[in-house]
Amino acid sequence: MKPSTFALLGAATLGLAACGGPKDTGNAAADAANDSVALNTAAPAIPGPAQAFANTAAASDAFEIAASQLALEKSGSANVKKFATHMIAAHTESAGKLKAAAATASPALTPDATLTAGQQAKLDTLRAASGGAFDTGYIAEQRAAHDAALAALRDYAANGDAAPLKALAAELVPVVAAHVNMAKSLKP
């Protein structure tokens, strides 16, 4: 073979190999979009501490509201219903404050209020209970949930990485501490 034939074969091979790769369209925006499609095939990123806190707080509020709505429907105790009414109002308010604080974070965050599997299981257990068993279960879950929420708030208030959420956590610590005390003294 002549040297020019080798050159043509080499150029043809390189041209065919390039067919499967990203194309340079001469349009920087299109090239960037093609590159990002190739880069976005990785697994989704784990949420950062601010997003994780926002999600935890939102799910906690959602659990408290849902459990307390069940208490209004299922409890025969005036004390439990009074507590549940207070929890619905307080956690609806804190959920609103969380959304506002998350929106002012940089970058802005959207809290995900999806219940954890554990929270959903606890709610399902409460839903299946009735009478005194419901009241006992509801009170126990309120105590545990508020203890966990207080610990998360204290931790984020001390170590959080997003100033608006850190300030909100510090603001909510005394409120949730009061809820812990209320739950501990609650009797059916």
N, C-alpha and C positions, 0 to 999 in steps of 0.2 A: 504494500500500500504506500501511496505517496504521503509525505508529511502534511499536505493540505487536506487529505482525506481524514487523517487523524484529528486535525483541527476541527473539521466539520462535525465529525462524530462526537468529539468532546463538547462542542457547543450545543449539539442536539441533545446530548445526555444532560447537560446542565439545564437546558431549557425545559426538558421534560421533568426533571427533578423539582424545578421551581413551580410547576403547575399545582402541586398539592399544598403549597405553603401559602401564607398570607400574601395577598396581592398588593402591590404598590400602585394605587390608582392615580397618583399624582394629586389627590385630594386629601389634605392632611386630616380633616375631620373623619372622612370615610376610613382612612388608614388607622386612625386611633380607634374607631369603632370596631374594626376587624381585629385589632390587637386586643381590645378589651374583651371581645367575645372569647378569644383564645385564653385570656387570663382568668376569666370568670368561671372556669370549669372546676376550680378548687372547692373543697367543702366549705359550707358557710362558716363565717367567723364566729367565735365564741363572744357573747356580748361582754363589753368592758364593765368595769365595776359600777359606773353610774347607771348604765342600762340594766344591769343585773339588780341593783338596788331598786330602781324604779319598778321593775317587773315584780320583785318580791313584795314591795309595799302595795302595789296595785292588786296583786293576788290576795294579799292579806286583807285589804279593804273589801274586796269582792267576797271573800269567804265570810267575813264578819257580817256583811249585809245579808248574804244568802242564808246563813245559819240563823240570824236574828229574824228574818222574815218567816222562816220555818217556826221559830219560837212563837211568833205572833199567831200563827195558824194552829199549832199543836199543843202549846202549853196550857195547862189549867191554872197556873200560878200567876197571880197578879204581880208578884215581885219579878218573876222571870220576864213577863210581858213588858213591864216598866223598863227593866234593864235592856231588853231587846229593842224597844223603841228608841232609847237613848243611843244604843250602838248603831242603829241604822242612820240616825241623824249625824252622829259624830263621824262615822266612817264614810258617809256620803260627802260630808264636808272635807275630810282629809283627802279623799280621792280627787276632789276638785282642786285642792291646793297642790296635790302631787302633779296633776296634769299641767297646771300653770307653771310650777317650778321647772318641770321637765322641758316645757316649751321654751323657757328662757336659758336653759343650759346651752353650752357651746361645745359640740353641735347640739341642736335641739333633739330631744328624745321623745319617744311615744311609749308610755308605760303599757305593758301587756298584762291585762288583768286575768289572763287564763289561769284557772286554779291548777295547782300541782296535783299529781296523782294522789298524794296523801290527803290533801285538802278535799278533793272530790270524794275519796273513800269515806272520810269523816262526815261529809255532808250526806252521802248515801246512807251511812249508818244512822245518822240523826233522822233522816227522812223515813227510815223503816221503824224507828222507835215510836212508842206512844206512852201517854200517861206519865207516871213518875220516872220511868226509864228514860223518856225523852228529856225531862227536866234535868235529871242527874247527868246525862250525857252532854247536854247543851252547856251546863255550867262547867263541867270538866273541860270541854273543848274551848270554852271562852277563856278559862284560866290558862290553858296551854298556849292558845293562839296569842293571847296578849303578852305572855311571858316571852314568846319567840319574837313578836313584833318589837317589844321593848329592847330586847338584846340587839336586834338588827338596827334599830334607830340609834341606839347608843354607839354602836360600832361605826355606823356611817357618819354620825355627827362628829366623831373623833377622827376618823380616818378617810372620809369620803374624798373623792377627786373632783366633784362638780359642785361649785360654790352654792348655786341655788338649791340643790338637793341636800347639801350638807346643812344649810341654814334651816330648811324645812325639817330635816330630821331632828335638829336641836330644838326647834319649836314644838315638835310633836312629842318629845320625850316626856315632859311633865303631864301631857294629856293622856298618853298611853299608860304612864305610871299610875295615874288616877283610875284608869280602866282596870288595871291589874288589881288595885285595892278593892274596887267595886266588885269585881268578879270573885275575889277571895272571900268577900263577906256575903255574897249572894246565897240565899237559901230558897229552896222551892216553895 
